[in-house]
Every structure is written in C-alpha cells, then in structure tokens.
Amino acid sequence: MLAARGYIRAVKWFRGKRSKKLINSVDNCVDDALDGLVACNVGMQLLQGHRIVIRSDLKNIKGKVALLSGGGSGHEPAHAGYVGVGMLSGAIAGDVFTSPPTGSISAAIRTMDRAGAAGVLLIVKNYTGDRLNFGLALEEAKAEGIAVEMVIVADDCAFTTHKKAGRRGLCGTVLIHKVQWESVCHPAVSLDRSQPSIWKQTNWNLDWMISADEVIQKIIDHMTNPSNESHVSVQAGDHIVLIVNNLGGLSCLELSIVAKSAVKYLESKEVVIERAYIGSLMTSLEMGGTSLTLMHVDSEQLKLLDSRSSAPGWPNAGKHRLARKCKTLNAPSLEPENTGTPPESGPFVDKARSVLDMISTTLLQMEEELNELDREAGDGDCGVTHARAAQAFKNLLTSDAVPGNGHQLLLCLGRLTRDHMGGASGALYSISLMAAAQSLKDNNNPSSWAAALNSGIEALKRYGGAELGDRTMLDSLCPAEEELSKLTDEDSNELQVLAEAVQKAEAGAEATKDMIAKAGRASYISSAQLTRPDPGAVACVAILKAILTALEQPTPKGQE
C-alpha cells in the first residue's frame, strides 16, 4: 500500500506541481539529472541520442562480460548511480516510473559488443514493462549474433502468496549489480549464480504508526516467516548482508534509528551480519519510508561486495563484520576528582538549598508559560530546557552534595546546566555560571556576588554575540546587574538592592516585546510577529525573583 500511494503522489507531482520541485521542466528533468550525474563523475559518459550512462573506460570491458541494467527514473541512485568500476558497465533510463524504450536498450547492448565485451548480462527487475522491453532487446541482439542473457531479480516479500505477476524487483537488485562484478566467463554461467536458490534477498516496505523497534521486528518476522511463500530462511549462525534502504523521504536520523533496530533484532536471533549498507540505494519519488534487504552470503560473495567500485551510488564502506554489540569507549569524567570530603553544612549551604529549591519549583511551574512564549519566536522548548535544569537542581538537593561556598556552588550549577539543560540555553547558562564562579574564589561577600553577575554577563556577550537591546536574556540581566553593582560590603541593605534589581529586570524583560531581535532564533522572525516578551528574559526574571523570595525567608532557629 505504501508503494502504491508513493507512485500516485509522484504521478500527481509530474502532472502539475512543478513549482514545488527544484527542476527546470517536467519534460527534461530526467535528461538534466543524467547530465548532472555525468558532469560530476569523471568515470561516466552519456551515449549520444539516448538516456544511457556508460563507463568512460570502455576499453577495459574488452574480453569481459558487460553488465547492463536500467528501468524507470525516479529511483535514484538506481540505476545510473551504479555505473562504474566494479559494478555496472551501463544503465538505461526511462521516463519517471516508465520502462526504458527497447531502442535504447539495444543501443546499449551494441555499444558493449562493439567495445569488445565477451557478452552482455542484462540485470532486470521483475516489472512487466522492464521484462518486455529488455526481453525484446535481448532477442534482437541474439538475432544479430551478440552473446546476451538476462537475469530477472524478484526480491519482494511483501505478499505472503505468489501473484501471477511475481515478486517485484526492489533494493536487492543493487546487490546483484555488485556481486556480478566484471565476470570474465560466459554470461550463462553468471546467470546460474543468480538464481533464487542461491540468492535470497527480501524487502518489505513499512508504514505503521508504532515504534521503530516494533516496525522492524514485524518486517523481519514477516520476511523470515516459513508460512510465507516469499520468505528467506534465516537461522542462528547464518551469515547475511543487510541493506537498510531509504525510499527517498526518510530523514538520516530516522534511517539510523531503523538501522539500529534491525541490527539489534537480527543479533538477538544470533545471526551474523557480515556487512550492513545504510543509505538511499533505491528510492521512489516522495516516498517516506524504508525497506530492508537480507541476503545470505559466503566468503566468495563477500570478496565481490568488498571489491572497489567507482560507482557513485555504491556505499564504499562497511568492509567488516558487525560487532555483536555497539562498541563504546568509556568517556573521561567531566567532573572534578572526588576528594572524599564529607557533605558540607552550615548557614551558606542552608541558604543555597533554599534558593535552589525555590528556583527549581518556579521553573517547573513556568514550563508551559515559557514554552508558549517561545513558540512565537523559537521552537517552543524554552520551558522544557529550563525544566530540565530545574530537575537537575532538585536532584542535587536530594544528594546532600550542595557545596559550601559560592565558587564551588556556581561551578557545580554550571556543570549541571551543561549536562542536563541542553540546547543553546544550556550552553549560555553554563558559560555564565562558570565565568561568574571565578569572582567568588576568595569570598562570598555581597560585592563579590555582584561582580560574579557582571562576569557572567560579559561571558554571555563574548560567546553568545548578543548585547543589551538585542531582545535576549541580557535585557533583563543587564539592568539587574547595574542595580546590584551598587552593593557594598559595609551596607546591610542587600535584600532591598536585590528587590530593586528584580524590578529593573522585570522592566527590561517587558521592554523586549517592542524590540527588534538581533540575536538568537528570534532574529530570523519578522518583528511584526514578535508581540510578547522574550522567553529567555522572562526566565531570568523568574530566577532572580526566586532568589529574592528564598533569601527573604527567615533563617530557622538554631541555624543563624
């Protein structure tokens, strides 16, 4: 069903949705694509008057069996992308989803014969149009005395019972292109090596709204189910080759997830995965999905798969058997070495715990509010990232590991935001906290904390590239820092100054709704669309308020 829908979508596109694709014209898109492929690959050339890509080094085909394949366009890199040393001698392209014309196939066969090929092997996927056109060209060539044979690849296992039309030829065809590598014997012998009793490739498209692991398990179970007439027998200890193929519309991230699921499930069955090829090997226009291919393999076939190929579509990688488990290397610790000192206590730790608890609670409560503000100008995750930092602070409070001085506390919080917050916000907070910590090495007096905030802000400017007025978190932090710079160690009005700093921060955050964004993700958005305060500035105000609220709470008796 997925394949059918993909073809329908592509046909509609070619009938009237040209403006949505980066092409020059519908009529010339195949020719333009072949021209581009040949222009960028020195080992290829075009056969004049035809949509045929052939190797540039035809002299090296003399005395060997030439390999030709082809089919409808729209499945790139198949088939022209597999023309090169170690793979196809040439490929014949038809219109999009249309078998190539017999005349072009015949021209390719004759070209190989005139180049001195000992014979020609046609590798054809099992579609009616391809069988007919390649078959007719074969008969015409034989009538001219050219040694030519044809192998039909039918590796589809989507159906549990055989249909009259037979199984389709899918991504397994690419493996046939590779293992039939420049045979020096008569094509009839090569043909014997390509029969289904020897080669077992199976494919199945996926289209379920379930997890990747579940999808892949269903696919592989279907592929290997003995009750299906179109199945491949896979037992523990079998040596196989795996293709995880992008049908064209899948992201690289999704494809890697699918690959992980396939390898994990096959290894759970104690199958030996000799090679795994991951990428866009045979696509279909606008088709979002993947196909899997399994092939039994022996040592001789592995040598053929591993042999060098200049074909641009072939993934020249993965010449080693997959490990049973994903290899990992123990990472060096990013934390300072444990000195074995006991948990610290005292007035500073008690206040620090109170402040962290208030900050955490506030940010967790504001998660959706910050997300909503961020949806206007960003990707809507400002609340999520701050909530992750808040949860990390909560976990610190339960660990009895809150440091006993400002310097170590800010370093600790910098590491937590670095490791748990994520995104640009995590890096910015971590940078500012690490820089701020340096001002508290010698003491924790009020003026040192004011200097710490100044150092943190300067680090934000230096690494983040923003300034006051750019509609960022600095628009609330800078006014607060200006007020806090009035603190002196002799005064006892720290809370009053902090309260005034919070008011200045609030005013600064509110002013951002009328600013033109000059930094961050919001700078890519039209100013007319930005009607609410910057979420980063709002979050900083909330943090400053939480600090003030916590410090205003009376110290419990006995802890003065």
VENTABEL-V868112 format. One record per residue. N is the residue number from 0. RES is the residue in one letter. PHI is phi as a letter, one per 20 degrees, with the letter a starting at -180 (* if undefined). OMEGA is omega in whole degrees, -180 to 180 (none if undefined). D_FIRST is the distance of its C-alpha to the first C-alpha in whole Angstrom. Layout:
N|RES|PHI|OMEGA|D_FIRST + N|RES|PHI|OMEGA|D_FIRST
This chain:
0|M|*|179|0 + 1|L|f|-179|4 + 2|A|f|-179|5 + 3|A|f|-180|5 + 4|R|f|179|6 + 5|G|f|-180|9 + 6|Y|f|180|10 + 7|I|f|180|11 + 8|R|f|-178|12 + 9|A|f|179|14 + 10|V|f|178|16 + 11|K|g|179|17 + 12|W|g|-177|19 + 13|F|f|180|20 + 14|R|e|-180|21 + 15|G|r|-179|23 + 16|K|d|-177|23 + 17|R|g|-174|25 + 18|S|f|-178|27 + 19|K|e|-179|24 + 20|K|c|-178|24 + 21|L|e|179|27 + 22|I|c|176|28 + 23|N|e|177|31 + 24|S|a|179|29 + 25|V|f|-175|26 + 26|D|f|-174|28 + 27|N|d|-172|29 + 28|C|f|-180|27 + 29|V|f|179|26 + 30|D|f|179|30 + 31|D|f|-179|31 + 32|A|f|178|28 + 33|L|f|177|30 + 34|D|g|180|33 + 35|G|f|180|33 + 36|L|f|-179|31 + 37|V|f|-180|34 + 38|A|f|-175|37 + 39|C|d|-179|36 + 40|N|c|-174|36 + 41|V|f|-179|39 + 42|G|e|-177|38 + 43|M|c|171|36 + 44|Q|b|179|37 + 45|L|e|174|36 + 46|L|e|-172|37 + 47|Q|g|177|38 + 48|G|n|-178|37 + 49|H|c|172|33 + 50|R|e|-177|30 + 51|I|c|175|31 + 52|V|d|179|32 + 53|I|c|179|35 + 54|R|f|179|37 + 55|S|f|-176|40 + 56|D|e|-178|42 + 57|L|f|-179|42 + 58|K|f|-179|45 + 59|N|e|178|44 + 60|I|e|-176|41 + 61|K|g|178|44 + 62|G|n|-179|45 + 63|K|d|177|41 + 64|V|e|178|38 + 65|A|e|180|36 + 66|L|d|178|32 + 67|L|c|174|30 + 68|S|b|179|26 + 69|G|r|-179|24 + 70|G|r|178|21 + 71|G|f|177|20 + 72|S|f|-177|20 + 73|G|o|-179|18 + 74|H|d|-174|18 + 75|E|g|12|21 + 76|P|f|176|23 + 77|A|f|0|22 + 78|H|d|-176|24 + 79|A|f|180|27 + 80|G|f|-180|27 + 81|Y|d|175|28 + 82|V|e|180|31 + 83|G|r|178|34 + 84|V|g|178|36 + 85|G|n|178|35 + 86|M|c|-174|32 + 87|L|f|173|31 + 88|S|e|179|34 + 89|G|a|179|32 + 90|A|c|-179|28 + 91|I|d|-176|28 + 92|A|d|172|25 + 93|G|d|172|24 + 94|D|f|-180|23 + 95|V|g|179|20 + 96|F|l|-179|17 + 97|T|c|-180|19 + 98|S|g|178|21 + 99|P|f|-179|25 + 100|P|f|-179|28 + 101|T|g|-178|30 + 102|G|g|179|33 + 103|S|f|178|32 + 104|I|f|179|31 + 105|S|f|179|34 + 106|A|f|179|36 + 107|A|f|179|34 + 108|I|f|-179|35 + 109|R|f|179|39 + 110|T|f|179|39 + 111|M|f|-180|39 + 112|D|f|-179|41 + 113|R|f|177|44 + 114|A|f|177|43 + 115|G|n|179|45 + 116|A|f|178|42 + 117|A|f|180|42 + 118|G|r|-178|39 + 119|V|c|175|35 + 120|L|d|177|32 + 121|L|e|178|29 + 122|I|d|-169|26 + 123|V|c|175|23 + 124|K|f|-173|19 + 125|N|e|171|18 + 126|Y|c|-174|17 + 127|T|g|-178|19 + 128|G|f|180|20 + 129|D|f|180|21 + 130|R|g|-177|23 + 131|L|f|-176|25 + 132|N|f|177|26 + 133|F|f|179|27 + 134|G|f|179|28 + 135|L|f|178|31 + 136|A|f|178|32 + 137|L|f|-179|33 + 138|E|f|178|35 + 139|E|f|-180|37 + 140|A|f|179|38 + 141|K|f|179|39 + 142|A|f|178|41 + 143|E|e|179|42 + 144|G|n|178|43 + 145|I|e|178|41 + 146|A|f|-177|40 + 147|V|b|176|36 + 148|E|c|-178|33 + 149|M|c|172|29 + 150|V|d|-180|27 + 151|I|d|180|23 + 152|V|e|-179|21 + 153|A|c|-171|18 + 154|D|d|-178|17 + 155|D|f|177|13 + 156|C|c|-178|13 + 157|A|f|-177|10 + 158|F|d|-178|11 + 159|T|f|178|14 + 160|T|c|-179|16 + 161|H|f|173|17 + 162|K|e|-179|15 + 163|K|f|-180|18 + 164|A|f|180|17 + 165|G|n|179|17 + 166|R|f|179|15 + 167|R|f|172|14 + 168|G|e|-176|16 + 169|L|c|-171|15 + 170|C|f|177|17 + 171|G|f|178|20 + 172|T|g|-178|21 + 173|V|f|178|23 + 174|L|f|177|25 + 175|I|f|176|26 + 176|H|g|-174|27 + 177|K|e|-174|29 + 178|V|f|176|31 + 179|Q|e|-166|32 + 180|W|f|172|34 + 181|E|k|-179|37 + 182|S|g|180|38 + 183|V|d|-180|41 + 184|C|d|-180|41 + 185|H|f|-176|40 + 186|P|f|180|36 + 187|A|f|179|36 + 188|V|f|177|37 + 189|S|f|-180|34 + 190|L|f|179|32 + 191|D|f|-178|33 + 192|R|f|-175|32 + 193|S|d|-178|29 + 194|Q|f|-177|28 + 195|P|g|180|25 + 196|S|f|179|28 + 197|I|e|-175|29 + 198|W|e|179|26 + 199|K|c|175|23 + 200|Q|d|179|20 + 201|T|c|-179|17 + 202|N|c|172|14 + 203|W|b|178|11 + 204|N|f|179|9 + 205|L|d|178|9 + 206|D|a|179|8 + 207|W|d|176|11 + 208|M|e|176|14 + 209|I|c|-176|17 + 210|S|f|-180|19 + 211|A|g|180|19 + 212|D|g|-179|21 + 213|E|f|-180|19 + 214|V|f|-176|15 + 215|I|f|177|17 + 216|Q|f|178|19 + 217|K|f|-180|16 + 218|I|f|-177|14 + 219|I|f|177|18 + 220|D|f|178|19 + 221|H|f|-178|16 + 222|M|f|-174|17 + 223|T|d|-178|20 + 224|N|f|-178|20 + 225|P|f|-180|23 + 226|S|f|176|21 + 227|N|e|179|18 + 228|E|f|177|19 + 229|S|e|180|17 + 230|H|c|174|19 + 231|V|d|-179|22 + 232|S|e|180|25 + 233|V|c|-179|26 + 234|Q|c|177|29 + 235|A|g|180|32 + 236|G|n|178|33 + 237|D|f|178|31 + 238|H|d|-174|31 + 239|I|c|169|28 + 240|V|d|-179|26 + 241|L|d|169|23 + 242|I|d|170|21 + 243|V|d|-169|19 + 244|N|d|174|18 + 245|N|e|-180|17 + 246|L|f|171|14 + 247|G|p|-174|16 + 248|G|d|-177|16 + 249|L|e|177|17 + 250|S|f|178|21 + 251|C|f|179|23 + 252|L|f|180|24 + 253|E|f|-178|21 + 254|L|f|178|20 + 255|S|f|177|24 + 256|I|f|178|23 + 257|V|f|179|20 + 258|A|f|179|22 + 259|K|f|-180|25 + 260|S|f|-178|23 + 261|A|f|-179|22 + 262|V|f|-179|25 + 263|K|g|-177|27 + 264|Y|f|179|25 + 265|L|f|179|25 + 266|E|f|175|29 + 267|S|f|176|29 + 268|K|e|178|29 + 269|E|m|174|31 + 270|V|e|179|30 + 271|V|e|180|31 + 272|I|e|-177|29 + 273|E|f|179|31 + 274|R|b|175|29 + 275|A|c|179|27 + 276|Y|d|-175|25 + 277|I|c|177|23 + 278|G|q|180|22 + 279|S|e|-177|20 + 280|L|e|175|21 + 281|M|b|-172|18 + 282|T|d|173|16 + 283|S|b|-171|14 + 284|L|g|175|15 + 285|E|m|-180|14 + 286|M|e|178|11 + 287|G|e|-179|12 + 288|G|r|-178|12 + 289|T|b|172|13 + 290|S|c|176|13 + 291|L|d|176|16 + 292|T|c|175|18 + 293|L|c|177|21 + 294|M|b|172|24 + 295|H|f|-174|27 + 296|V|b|174|30 + 297|D|d|-174|34 + 298|S|f|180|37 + 299|E|f|180|37 + 300|Q|f|177|33 + 301|L|f|178|34 + 302|K|f|179|37 + 303|L|f|178|34 + 304|L|f|-177|32 + 305|D|e|-178|35 + 306|S|f|-175|36 + 307|R|f|176|37 + 308|S|c|177|35 + 309|S|e|-180|35 + 310|A|f|-175|32 + 311|P|f|-178|31 + 312|G|e|-177|27 + 313|W|e|-180|28 + 314|P|f|180|29 + 315|N|f|-178|32 + 316|A|b|173|32 + 317|G|m|-180|32 + 318|K|e|-180|35 + 319|H|c|176|35 + 320|R|f|180|34 + 321|L|f|176|33 + 322|A|f|180|35 + 323|R|f|-180|34 + 324|K|c|178|34 + 325|C|f|-177|34 + 326|K|f|177|37 + 327|T|c|177|39 + 328|L|d|179|43 + 329|N|f|-178|45 + 330|A|e|175|45 + 331|P|f|-179|49 + 332|S|f|176|50 + 333|L|e|-179|50 + 334|E|e|175|53 + 335|P|f|-179|56 + 336|E|f|180|58 + 337|N|f|-178|59 + 338|T|e|179|63 + 339|G|m|180|63 + 340|T|f|-179|64 + 341|P|f|178|64 + 342|P|g|-178|62 + 343|E|e|179|64 + 344|S|b|180|66 + 345|G|p|-176|68 + 346|P|g|-178|68 + 347|F|f|-179|66 + 348|V|f|-180|63 + 349|D|f|179|64 + 350|K|f|180|63 + 351|A|f|179|60 + 352|R|f|179|59 + 353|S|f|180|59 + 354|V|f|-179|58 + 355|L|f|179|55 + 356|D|f|-180|54 + 357|M|f|178|55 + 358|I|f|-178|52 + 359|S|f|-179|50 + 360|T|f|-179|50 + 361|T|f|-178|50 + 362|L|f|178|47 + 363|L|f|179|45 + 364|Q|f|-177|46 + 365|M|e|-173|45 + 366|E|g|-177|41 + 367|E|f|178|40 + 368|E|f|179|42 + 369|L|f|176|42 + 370|N|f|-178|38 + 371|E|f|177|39 + 372|L|f|-176|41 + 373|D|f|180|39 + 374|R|f|-180|36 + 375|E|f|-173|38 + 376|A|c|-177|39 + 377|G|c|-178|37 + 378|D|d|171|34 + 379|G|m|-177|35 + 380|D|c|-180|36 + 381|C|g|178|40 + 382|G|f|-180|40 + 383|V|f|-179|38 + 384|T|f|178|40 + 385|H|f|178|43 + 386|A|f|177|42 + 387|R|f|177|41 + 388|A|f|180|45 + 389|A|f|-180|46 + 390|Q|f|177|45 + 391|A|f|177|46 + 392|F|f|178|50 + 393|K|g|-180|49 + 394|N|f|177|49 + 395|L|f|-179|52 + 396|L|f|-180|54 + 397|T|e|-175|53 + 398|S|e|-177|54 + 399|D|l|-177|58 + 400|A|c|178|57 + 401|V|f|-178|58 + 402|P|f|-175|61 + 403|G|e|176|64 + 404|N|b|-174|65 + 405|G|f|-179|63 + 406|H|g|-179|62 + 407|Q|f|180|60 + 408|L|f|-179|59 + 409|L|f|175|57 + 410|L|f|179|56 + 411|C|f|-180|54 + 412|L|f|176|52 + 413|G|f|178|52 + 414|R|f|-180|50 + 415|L|f|179|48 + 416|T|f|178|47 + 417|R|f|-172|46 + 418|D|e|-171|44 + 419|H|d|-173|42 + 420|M|f|178|42 + 421|G|m|176|40 + 422|G|m|179|39 + 423|A|f|-180|42 + 424|S|f|-180|44 + 425|G|f|179|44 + 426|A|f|-179|46 + 427|L|f|179|48 + 428|Y|f|-178|49 + 429|S|f|179|50 + 430|I|g|-177|52 + 431|S|f|180|54 + 432|L|f|179|55 + 433|M|f|179|55 + 434|A|f|-179|58 + 435|A|f|-177|59 + 436|A|g|-176|60 + 437|Q|f|180|63 + 438|S|f|-177|65 + 439|L|d|-179|65 + 440|K|f|-172|66 + 441|D|e|-179|70 + 442|N|b|-179|70 + 443|N|d|-177|68 + 444|N|f|-175|71 + 445|P|g|-178|69 + 446|S|f|178|70 + 447|S|f|177|68 + 448|W|f|176|65 + 449|A|f|178|65 + 450|A|f|179|65 + 451|A|f|179|62 + 452|L|f|178|60 + 453|N|f|180|62 + 454|S|f|178|61 + 455|G|f|180|57 + 456|I|f|179|57 + 457|E|f|177|58 + 458|A|f|177|56 + 459|L|f|179|53 + 460|K|f|-175|54 + 461|R|f|-176|55 + 462|Y|e|-178|51 + 463|G|e|177|49 + 464|G|m|-179|51 + 465|A|e|177|51 + 466|E|c|175|55 + 467|L|g|-180|56 + 468|G|n|-179|55 + 469|D|e|-180|51 + 470|R|m|178|50 + 471|T|c|178|49 + 472|M|f|179|50 + 473|L|f|-178|53 + 474|D|f|171|54 + 475|S|d|-177|55 + 476|L|f|-176|56 + 477|C|f|176|59 + 478|P|f|178|61 + 479|A|f|-179|61 + 480|E|f|179|62 + 481|E|f|179|65 + 482|E|f|-178|66 + 483|L|f|179|66 + 484|S|f|179|68 + 485|K|f|-178|71 + 486|L|f|172|71 + 487|T|c|-177|74 + 488|D|f|-178|75 + 489|E|e|-178|78 + 490|D|f|178|77 + 491|S|d|-177|75 + 492|N|d|-176|73 + 493|E|g|-177|70 + 494|L|f|178|68 + 495|Q|f|178|69 + 496|V|f|180|68 + 497|L|f|179|65 + 498|A|f|178|65 + 499|E|f|178|65 + 500|A|f|178|63 + 501|V|f|178|60 + 502|Q|f|178|61 + 503|K|f|179|61 + 504|A|f|178|58 + 505|E|f|180|57 + 506|A|f|179|58 + 507|G|f|179|56 + 508|A|f|-180|53 + 509|E|f|-178|53 + 510|A|f|-177|54 + 511|T|f|-179|51 + 512|K|f|180|49 + 513|D|d|-178|52 + 514|M|e|171|51 + 515|I|e|-179|49 + 516|A|f|-179|47 + 517|K|d|179|48 + 518|A|b|179|46 + 519|G|m|-177|43 + 520|R|f|-178|40 + 521|A|f|-178|42 + 522|S|f|178|43 + 523|Y|e|-177|40 + 524|I|d|177|40 + 525|S|f|-179|42 + 526|S|g|-179|45 + 527|A|f|-179|45 + 528|Q|e|-177|42 + 529|L|e|-175|44 + 530|T|d|-177|46 + 531|R|c|-178|46 + 532|P|f|178|48 + 533|D|f|-176|46 + 534|P|f|178|45 + 535|G|f|178|46 + 536|A|f|178|50 + 537|V|f|179|49 + 538|A|f|179|48 + 539|C|f|176|52 + 540|V|f|-180|54 + 541|A|f|179|52 + 542|I|f|179|53 + 543|L|f|177|57 + 544|K|f|-180|57 + 545|A|f|178|56 + 546|I|f|180|59 + 547|L|f|-179|61 + 548|T|f|-179|61 + 549|A|f|-179|61 + 550|L|f|179|64 + 551|E|f|180|65 + 552|Q|f|-179|65 + 553|P|f|177|68 + 554|T|f|179|69 + 555|P|g|180|69 + 556|K|g|179|73 + 557|G|n|-179|74 + 558|Q|d|-179|71 + 559|E|f|none|73
